[in-house]
Amino acid sequence: MTLQDGLLKDGLKPLWFSPRDGGMRNARAVRPHVFRTPTAEDWVLLFRTPCDCSFRDFDNELEK
């Protein structure tokens, strides 16, 4: 998946969401603005703003 430069606000955190089980994983660009899904199954790429929320922190999750 390639994102067009300049469409997203700076500072957004990318996450992969699995609609099959509700799980989430950190998303990292393989090149600027280019993301690959963790597996061949369906994934949704989300972007969230940093916050002081009580939501789970995925930075410490192990990538499979």
PyMOL Python script that loads the backbone (N, CA, C, O; Angstrom):
from pymol import cmd

cmd.read_pdbstr("""\
ATOM      1  N   MET A   1       0.850  -1.164   0.000  1.00  0.00           N
ATOM      2  CA  MET A   1       0.000   0.000   0.000  1.00  0.00           C
ATOM      3  C   MET A   1       0.899   1.230   0.000  1.00  0.00           C
ATOM      4  O   MET A   1       1.784   1.357   0.845  1.00  0.00           O
ATOM      5  N   THR A   2       0.674   2.116  -0.931  1.00  0.00           N
ATOM      6  CA  THR A   2       1.447   3.359  -1.017  1.00  0.00           C
ATOM      7  C   THR A   2       0.526   4.536  -0.730  1.00  0.00           C
ATOM      8  O   THR A   2      -0.548   4.662  -1.319  1.00  0.00           O
ATOM      9  N   LEU A   3       0.961   5.392   0.180  1.00  0.00           N
ATOM     10  CA  LEU A   3       0.174   6.565   0.556  1.00  0.00           C
ATOM     11  C   LEU A   3       0.712   7.792  -0.161  1.00  0.00           C
ATOM     12  O   LEU A   3       1.921   7.939  -0.344  1.00  0.00           O
ATOM     13  N   GLN A   4      -0.180   8.655  -0.559  1.00  0.00           N
ATOM     14  CA  GLN A   4       0.226   9.892  -1.217  1.00  0.00           C
ATOM     15  C   GLN A   4       0.815  10.849  -0.184  1.00  0.00           C
ATOM     16  O   GLN A   4       0.216  11.095   0.863  1.00  0.00           O
ATOM     17  N   ASP A   5       1.978  11.377  -0.489  1.00  0.00           N
ATOM     18  CA  ASP A   5       2.664  12.295   0.413  1.00  0.00           C
ATOM     19  C   ASP A   5       1.832  13.555   0.640  1.00  0.00           C
ATOM     20  O   ASP A   5       1.229  14.085  -0.292  1.00  0.00           O
ATOM     21  N   GLY A   6       1.803  14.027   1.880  1.00  0.00           N
ATOM     22  CA  GLY A   6       1.146  15.281   2.206  1.00  0.00           C
ATOM     23  C   GLY A   6      -0.322  15.170   2.582  1.00  0.00           C
ATOM     24  O   GLY A   6      -0.935  16.181   2.924  1.00  0.00           O
ATOM     25  N   LEU A   7      -0.908  13.979   2.531  1.00  0.00           N
ATOM     26  CA  LEU A   7      -2.324  13.850   2.872  1.00  0.00           C
ATOM     27  C   LEU A   7      -2.574  13.617   4.358  1.00  0.00           C
ATOM     28  O   LEU A   7      -3.679  13.859   4.844  1.00  0.00           O
ATOM     29  N   LEU A   8      -1.567  13.152   5.078  1.00  0.00           N
ATOM     30  CA  LEU A   8      -1.726  12.871   6.504  1.00  0.00           C
ATOM     31  C   LEU A   8      -0.992  13.906   7.339  1.00  0.00           C
ATOM     32  O   LEU A   8       0.045  14.431   6.933  1.00  0.00           O
ATOM     33  N   LYS A   9      -1.546  14.193   8.517  1.00  0.00           N
ATOM     34  CA  LYS A   9      -0.881  15.095   9.451  1.00  0.00           C
ATOM     35  C   LYS A   9       0.408  14.459   9.956  1.00  0.00           C
ATOM     36  O   LYS A   9       0.515  13.236  10.046  1.00  0.00           O
ATOM     37  N   ASP A  10       1.375  15.293  10.282  1.00  0.00           N
ATOM     38  CA  ASP A  10       2.610  14.804  10.899  1.00  0.00           C
ATOM     39  C   ASP A  10       2.302  14.262  12.289  1.00  0.00           C
ATOM     40  O   ASP A  10       1.382  14.730  12.960  1.00  0.00           O
ATOM     41  N   GLY A  11       3.072  13.285  12.708  1.00  0.00           N
ATOM     42  CA  GLY A  11       2.958  12.766  14.061  1.00  0.00           C
ATOM     43  C   GLY A  11       1.938  11.657  14.250  1.00  0.00           C
ATOM     44  O   GLY A  11       1.763  11.185  15.373  1.00  0.00           O
ATOM     45  N   LEU A  12       1.261  11.225  13.199  1.00  0.00           N
ATOM     46  CA  LEU A  12       0.303  10.138  13.328  1.00  0.00           C
ATOM     47  C   LEU A  12       1.033   8.809  13.452  1.00  0.00           C
ATOM     48  O   LEU A  12       2.082   8.606  12.843  1.00  0.00           O
ATOM     49  N   LYS A  13       0.467   7.907  14.248  1.00  0.00           N
ATOM     50  CA  LYS A  13       1.074   6.598  14.471  1.00  0.00           C
ATOM     51  C   LYS A  13       0.321   5.554  13.657  1.00  0.00           C
ATOM     52  O   LYS A  13      -0.888   5.402  13.835  1.00  0.00           O
ATOM     53  N   PRO A  14       1.011   4.820  12.757  1.00  0.00           N
ATOM     54  CA  PRO A  14       0.331   3.807  11.955  1.00  0.00           C
ATOM     55  C   PRO A  14       0.190   2.480  12.704  1.00  0.00           C
ATOM     56  O   PRO A  14       1.118   2.026  13.373  1.00  0.00           O
ATOM     57  N   LEU A  15      -0.972   1.877  12.578  1.00  0.00           N
ATOM     58  CA  LEU A  15      -1.261   0.574  13.188  1.00  0.00           C
ATOM     59  C   LEU A  15      -2.004  -0.299  12.192  1.00  0.00           C
ATOM     60  O   LEU A  15      -2.823   0.192  11.416  1.00  0.00           O
ATOM     61  N   TRP A  16      -1.716  -1.597  12.215  1.00  0.00           N
ATOM     62  CA  TRP A  16      -2.502  -2.561  11.452  1.00  0.00           C
ATOM     63  C   TRP A  16      -3.577  -3.119  12.360  1.00  0.00           C
ATOM     64  O   TRP A  16      -3.294  -3.504  13.495  1.00  0.00           O
ATOM     65  N   PHE A  17      -4.816  -3.168  11.870  1.00  0.00           N
ATOM     66  CA  PHE A  17      -5.950  -3.733  12.599  1.00  0.00           C
ATOM     67  C   PHE A  17      -6.424  -4.975  11.863  1.00  0.00           C
ATOM     68  O   PHE A  17      -6.619  -4.944  10.648  1.00  0.00           O
ATOM     69  N   SER A  18      -6.610  -6.072  12.595  1.00  0.00           N
ATOM     70  CA  SER A  18      -7.114  -7.312  12.019  1.00  0.00           C
ATOM     71  C   SER A  18      -8.625  -7.395  12.236  1.00  0.00           C
ATOM     72  O   SER A  18      -9.069  -7.515  13.377  1.00  0.00           O
ATOM     73  N   PRO A  19      -9.423  -7.334  11.169  1.00  0.00           N
ATOM     74  CA  PRO A  19     -10.874  -7.440  11.340  1.00  0.00           C
ATOM     75  C   PRO A  19     -11.317  -8.854  11.710  1.00  0.00           C
ATOM     76  O   PRO A  19     -12.451  -9.050  12.146  1.00  0.00           O
ATOM     77  N   ARG A  20     -10.441  -9.834  11.544  1.00  0.00           N
ATOM     78  CA  ARG A  20     -10.793 -11.215  11.889  1.00  0.00           C
ATOM     79  C   ARG A  20     -10.826 -11.435  13.395  1.00  0.00           C
ATOM     80  O   ARG A  20     -11.736 -12.085  13.909  1.00  0.00           O
ATOM     81  N   ASP A  21      -9.829 -10.891  14.109  1.00  0.00           N
ATOM     82  CA  ASP A  21      -9.765 -11.159  15.546  1.00  0.00           C
ATOM     83  C   ASP A  21      -9.701  -9.900  16.407  1.00  0.00           C
ATOM     84  O   ASP A  21      -9.641  -9.999  17.632  1.00  0.00           O
ATOM     85  N   GLY A  22      -9.711  -8.717  15.789  1.00  0.00           N
ATOM     86  CA  GLY A  22      -9.676  -7.465  16.552  1.00  0.00           C
ATOM     87  C   GLY A  22      -8.294  -7.089  17.041  1.00  0.00           C
ATOM     88  O   GLY A  22      -8.145  -6.108  17.770  1.00  0.00           O
ATOM     89  N   GLY A  23      -7.272  -7.852  16.652  1.00  0.00           N
ATOM     90  CA  GLY A  23      -5.912  -7.570  17.094  1.00  0.00           C
ATOM     91  C   GLY A  23      -5.315  -6.386  16.362  1.00  0.00           C
ATOM     92  O   GLY A  23      -5.785  -5.992  15.294  1.00  0.00           O
ATOM     93  N   MET A  24      -4.269  -5.824  16.952  1.00  0.00           N
ATOM     94  CA  MET A  24      -3.564  -4.698  16.345  1.00  0.00           C
ATOM     95  C   MET A  24      -2.065  -4.943  16.417  1.00  0.00           C
ATOM     96  O   MET A  24      -1.568  -5.595  17.336  1.00  0.00           O
ATOM     97  N   ARG A  25      -1.363  -4.414  15.439  1.00  0.00           N
ATOM     98  CA  ARG A  25       0.098  -4.461  15.406  1.00  0.00           C
ATOM     99  C   ARG A  25       0.617  -3.103  14.938  1.00  0.00           C
ATOM    100  O   ARG A  25      -0.055  -2.383  14.200  1.00  0.00           O
ATOM    101  N   ASN A  26       1.821  -2.774  15.383  1.00  0.00           N
ATOM    102  CA  ASN A  26       2.472  -1.572  14.862  1.00  0.00           C
ATOM    103  C   ASN A  26       2.697  -1.738  13.369  1.00  0.00           C
ATOM    104  O   ASN A  26       2.963  -2.842  12.895  1.00  0.00           O
ATOM    105  N   ALA A  27       2.593  -0.663  12.644  1.00  0.00           N
ATOM    106  CA  ALA A  27       2.884  -0.669  11.206  1.00  0.00           C
ATOM    107  C   ALA A  27       4.121   0.183  10.973  1.00  0.00           C
ATOM    108  O   ALA A  27       4.237   1.291  11.498  1.00  0.00           O
ATOM    109  N   ARG A  28       5.025  -0.338  10.195  1.00  0.00           N
ATOM    110  CA  ARG A  28       6.230   0.404   9.867  1.00  0.00           C
ATOM    111  C   ARG A  28       6.351   0.475   8.355  1.00  0.00           C
ATOM    112  O   ARG A  28       6.106  -0.506   7.654  1.00  0.00           O
ATOM    113  N   ALA A  29       6.730   1.637   7.865  1.00  0.00           N
ATOM    114  CA  ALA A  29       6.897   1.811   6.425  1.00  0.00           C
ATOM    115  C   ALA A  29       8.144   1.063   5.966  1.00  0.00           C
ATOM    116  O   ALA A  29       9.199   1.157   6.594  1.00  0.00           O
ATOM    117  N   VAL A  30       8.017   0.322   4.870  1.00  0.00           N
ATOM    118  CA  VAL A  30       9.179  -0.363   4.304  1.00  0.00           C
ATOM    119  C   VAL A  30      10.027   0.609   3.483  1.00  0.00           C
ATOM    120  O   VAL A  30      11.230   0.411   3.316  1.00  0.00           O
ATOM    121  N   ARG A  31       9.395   1.640   2.985  1.00  0.00           N
ATOM    122  CA  ARG A  31      10.012   2.791   2.330  1.00  0.00           C
ATOM    123  C   ARG A  31       9.115   3.966   2.680  1.00  0.00           C
ATOM    124  O   ARG A  31       7.998   3.751   3.150  1.00  0.00           O
ATOM    125  N   PRO A  32       9.551   5.184   2.475  1.00  0.00           N
ATOM    126  CA  PRO A  32       8.663   6.309   2.801  1.00  0.00           C
ATOM    127  C   PRO A  32       7.295   6.164   2.125  1.00  0.00           C
ATOM    128  O   PRO A  32       7.199   6.042   0.903  1.00  0.00           O
ATOM    129  N   HIS A  33       6.259   6.180   2.933  1.00  0.00           N
ATOM    130  CA  HIS A  33       4.857   6.133   2.497  1.00  0.00           C
ATOM    131  C   HIS A  33       4.433   4.781   1.934  1.00  0.00           C
ATOM    132  O   HIS A  33       3.365   4.684   1.329  1.00  0.00           O
ATOM    133  N   VAL A  34       5.238   3.734   2.115  1.00  0.00           N
ATOM    134  CA  VAL A  34       4.897   2.404   1.602  1.00  0.00           C
ATOM    135  C   VAL A  34       4.793   1.434   2.776  1.00  0.00           C
ATOM    136  O   VAL A  34       5.738   1.283   3.551  1.00  0.00           O
ATOM    137  N   PHE A  35       3.628   0.773   2.902  1.00  0.00           N
ATOM    138  CA  PHE A  35       3.374  -0.172   3.985  1.00  0.00           C
ATOM    139  C   PHE A  35       3.002  -1.523   3.399  1.00  0.00           C
ATOM    140  O   PHE A  35       2.328  -1.601   2.372  1.00  0.00           O
ATOM    141  N   ARG A  36       3.451  -2.602   4.066  1.00  0.00           N
ATOM    142  CA  ARG A  36       3.067  -3.954   3.676  1.00  0.00           C
ATOM    143  C   ARG A  36       2.328  -4.592   4.834  1.00  0.00           C
ATOM    144  O   ARG A  36       2.695  -4.418   5.996  1.00  0.00           O
ATOM    145  N   THR A  37       1.278  -5.337   4.501  1.00  0.00           N
ATOM    146  CA  THR A  37       0.501  -6.011   5.538  1.00  0.00           C
ATOM    147  C   THR A  37       1.357  -7.070   6.227  1.00  0.00           C
ATOM    148  O   THR A  37       2.263  -7.630   5.609  1.00  0.00           O
ATOM    149  N   PRO A  38       1.077  -7.350   7.506  1.00  0.00           N
ATOM    150  CA  PRO A  38       1.867  -8.338   8.243  1.00  0.00           C
ATOM    151  C   PRO A  38       1.735  -9.762   7.677  1.00  0.00           C
ATOM    152  O   PRO A  38       2.682 -10.546   7.743  1.00  0.00           O
ATOM    153  N   THR A  39       0.575 -10.088   7.129  1.00  0.00           N
ATOM    154  CA  THR A  39       0.329 -11.402   6.531  1.00  0.00           C
ATOM    155  C   THR A  39      -0.478 -11.182   5.254  1.00  0.00           C
ATOM    156  O   THR A  39      -0.838 -10.052   4.927  1.00  0.00           O
ATOM    157  N   ALA A  40      -0.756 -12.250   4.549  1.00  0.00           N
ATOM    158  CA  ALA A  40      -1.524 -12.149   3.305  1.00  0.00           C
ATOM    159  C   ALA A  40      -3.025 -11.990   3.560  1.00  0.00           C
ATOM    160  O   ALA A  40      -3.786 -11.760   2.620  1.00  0.00           O
ATOM    161  N   GLU A  41      -3.455 -12.107   4.801  1.00  0.00           N
ATOM    162  CA  GLU A  41      -4.873 -11.962   5.137  1.00  0.00           C
ATOM    163  C   GLU A  41      -5.275 -10.494   5.115  1.00  0.00           C
ATOM    164  O   GLU A  41      -4.432  -9.621   4.906  1.00  0.00           O
ATOM    165  N   ASP A  42      -6.559 -10.218   5.329  1.00  0.00           N
ATOM    166  CA  ASP A  42      -7.066  -8.841   5.318  1.00  0.00           C
ATOM    167  C   ASP A  42      -6.595  -8.063   6.543  1.00  0.00           C
ATOM    168  O   ASP A  42      -6.628  -8.573   7.663  1.00  0.00           O
ATOM    169  N   TRP A  43      -6.156  -6.822   6.322  1.00  0.00           N
ATOM    170  CA  TRP A  43      -5.746  -5.896   7.370  1.00  0.00           C
ATOM    171  C   TRP A  43      -6.250  -4.509   7.021  1.00  0.00           C
ATOM    172  O   TRP A  43      -6.454  -4.186   5.851  1.00  0.00           O
ATOM    173  N   VAL A  44      -6.450  -3.684   8.053  1.00  0.00           N
ATOM    174  CA  VAL A  44      -6.841  -2.289   7.876  1.00  0.00           C
ATOM    175  C   VAL A  44      -5.715  -1.440   8.447  1.00  0.00           C
ATOM    176  O   VAL A  44      -5.284  -1.656   9.580  1.00  0.00           O
ATOM    177  N   LEU A  45      -5.238  -0.477   7.668  1.00  0.00           N
ATOM    178  CA  LEU A  45      -4.182   0.422   8.142  1.00  0.00           C
ATOM    179  C   LEU A  45      -4.836   1.638   8.785  1.00  0.00           C
ATOM    180  O   LEU A  45      -5.555   2.390   8.127  1.00  0.00           O
ATOM    181  N   LEU A  46      -4.580   1.822  10.080  1.00  0.00           N
ATOM    182  CA  LEU A  46      -5.134   2.936  10.850  1.00  0.00           C
ATOM    183  C   LEU A  46      -4.021   3.910  11.197  1.00  0.00           C
ATOM    184  O   LEU A  46      -2.855   3.526  11.299  1.00  0.00           O
ATOM    185  N   PHE A  47      -4.386   5.164  11.376  1.00  0.00           N
ATOM    186  CA  PHE A  47      -3.445   6.181  11.851  1.00  0.00           C
ATOM    187  C   PHE A  47      -4.084   6.865  13.049  1.00  0.00           C
ATOM    188  O   PHE A  47      -5.194   7.389  12.952  1.00  0.00           O
ATOM    189  N   ARG A  48      -3.395   6.862  14.160  1.00  0.00           N
ATOM    190  CA  ARG A  48      -3.946   7.501  15.361  1.00  0.00           C
ATOM    191  C   ARG A  48      -3.039   8.640  15.807  1.00  0.00           C
ATOM    192  O   ARG A  48      -1.841   8.658  15.524  1.00  0.00           O
ATOM    193  N   THR A  49      -3.638   9.574  16.503  1.00  0.00           N
ATOM    194  CA  THR A  49      -2.867  10.683  17.051  1.00  0.00           C
ATOM    195  C   THR A  49      -2.306  10.258  18.401  1.00  0.00           C
ATOM    196  O   THR A  49      -2.952   9.511  19.136  1.00  0.00           O
ATOM    197  N   PRO A  50      -1.117  10.727  18.728  1.00  0.00           N
ATOM    198  CA  PRO A  50      -0.578  10.439  20.059  1.00  0.00           C
ATOM    199  C   PRO A  50      -1.483  11.070  21.121  1.00  0.00           C
ATOM    200  O   PRO A  50      -2.003  12.170  20.931  1.00  0.00           O
ATOM    201  N   CYS A  51      -1.661  10.369  22.226  1.00  0.00           N
ATOM    202  CA  CYS A  51      -2.491  10.912  23.308  1.00  0.00           C
ATOM    203  C   CYS A  51      -2.026  10.340  24.633  1.00  0.00           C
ATOM    204  O   CYS A  51      -1.209   9.421  24.679  1.00  0.00           O
ATOM    205  N   ASP A  52      -2.554  10.892  25.699  1.00  0.00           N
ATOM    206  CA  ASP A  52      -2.294  10.378  27.035  1.00  0.00           C
ATOM    207  C   ASP A  52      -3.463   9.502  27.461  1.00  0.00           C
ATOM    208  O   ASP A  52      -3.901   9.558  28.610  1.00  0.00           O
ATOM    209  N   CYS A  53      -3.957   8.709  26.551  1.00  0.00           N
ATOM    210  CA  CYS A  53      -5.131   7.868  26.786  1.00  0.00           C
ATOM    211  C   CYS A  53      -4.742   6.608  27.553  1.00  0.00           C
ATOM    212  O   CYS A  53      -3.562   6.299  27.716  1.00  0.00           O
ATOM    213  N   SER A  54      -5.736   5.907  28.009  1.00  0.00           N
ATOM    214  CA  SER A  54      -5.488   4.647  28.694  1.00  0.00           C
ATOM    215  C   SER A  54      -5.544   3.469  27.724  1.00  0.00           C
ATOM    216  O   SER A  54      -5.610   2.316  28.149  1.00  0.00           O
ATOM    217  N   PHE A  55      -5.519   3.759  26.407  1.00  0.00           N
ATOM    218  CA  PHE A  55      -5.525   2.680  25.433  1.00  0.00           C
ATOM    219  C   PHE A  55      -4.236   1.881  25.518  1.00  0.00           C
ATOM    220  O   PHE A  55      -3.204   2.388  25.959  1.00  0.00           O
ATOM    221  N   ARG A  56      -4.305   0.655  25.101  1.00  0.00           N
ATOM    222  CA  ARG A  56      -3.152  -0.226  25.098  1.00  0.00           C
ATOM    223  C   ARG A  56      -2.043   0.356  24.214  1.00  0.00           C
ATOM    224  O   ARG A  56      -2.309   0.882  23.133  1.00  0.00           O
ATOM    225  N   ASP A  57      -0.802   0.255  24.690  1.00  0.00           N
ATOM    226  CA  ASP A  57       0.348   0.740  23.946  1.00  0.00           C
ATOM    227  C   ASP A  57       0.923  -0.409  23.138  1.00  0.00           C
ATOM    228  O   ASP A  57       1.367  -1.403  23.712  1.00  0.00           O
ATOM    229  N   PHE A  58       0.924  -0.293  21.820  1.00  0.00           N
ATOM    230  CA  PHE A  58       1.391  -1.368  20.960  1.00  0.00           C
ATOM    231  C   PHE A  58       2.879  -1.293  20.681  1.00  0.00           C
ATOM    232  O   PHE A  58       3.405  -2.141  19.959  1.00  0.00           O
ATOM    233  N   ASP A  59       3.576  -0.307  21.228  1.00  0.00           N
ATOM    234  CA  ASP A  59       5.017  -0.205  21.005  1.00  0.00           C
ATOM    235  C   ASP A  59       5.756  -1.408  21.572  1.00  0.00           C
ATOM    236  O   ASP A  59       6.817  -1.770  21.064  1.00  0.00           O
ATOM    237  N   ASN A  60       5.226  -2.025  22.595  1.00  0.00           N
ATOM    238  CA  ASN A  60       5.910  -3.145  23.237  1.00  0.00           C
ATOM    239  C   ASN A  60       5.406  -4.495  22.742  1.00  0.00           C
ATOM    240  O   ASN A  60       5.812  -5.530  23.269  1.00  0.00           O
ATOM    241  N   GLU A  61       4.543  -4.505  21.752  1.00  0.00           N
ATOM    242  CA  GLU A  61       4.032  -5.751  21.206  1.00  0.00           C
ATOM    243  C   GLU A  61       5.094  -6.401  20.334  1.00  0.00           C
ATOM    244  O   GLU A  61       5.851  -5.718  19.644  1.00  0.00           O
ATOM    245  N   LEU A  62       5.142  -7.715  20.371  1.00  0.00           N
ATOM    246  CA  LEU A  62       6.072  -8.453  19.503  1.00  0.00           C
ATOM    247  C   LEU A  62       5.438  -8.577  18.133  1.00  0.00           C
ATOM    248  O   LEU A  62       4.279  -8.974  18.014  1.00  0.00           O
ATOM    249  N   GLU A  63       6.181  -8.246  17.116  1.00  0.00           N
ATOM    250  CA  GLU A  63       5.720  -8.413  15.744  1.00  0.00           C
ATOM    251  C   GLU A  63       5.951  -9.874  15.368  1.00  0.00           C
ATOM    252  O   GLU A  63       7.015 -10.427  15.646  1.00  0.00           O
ATOM    253  N   LYS A  64       4.981 -10.482  14.752  1.00  0.00           N
ATOM    254  CA  LYS A  64       5.134 -11.884  14.333  1.00  0.00           C
ATOM    255  C   LYS A  64       5.732 -11.955  12.958  1.00  0.00           C
ATOM    256  O   LYS A  64       5.938 -13.048  12.431  1.00  0.00           O
TER     257      LYS A  64
END
""", "prot")
cmd.dss("prot")
cmd.show_as("cartoon", "prot")
cmd.util.cbc("prot")
cmd.orient("prot")
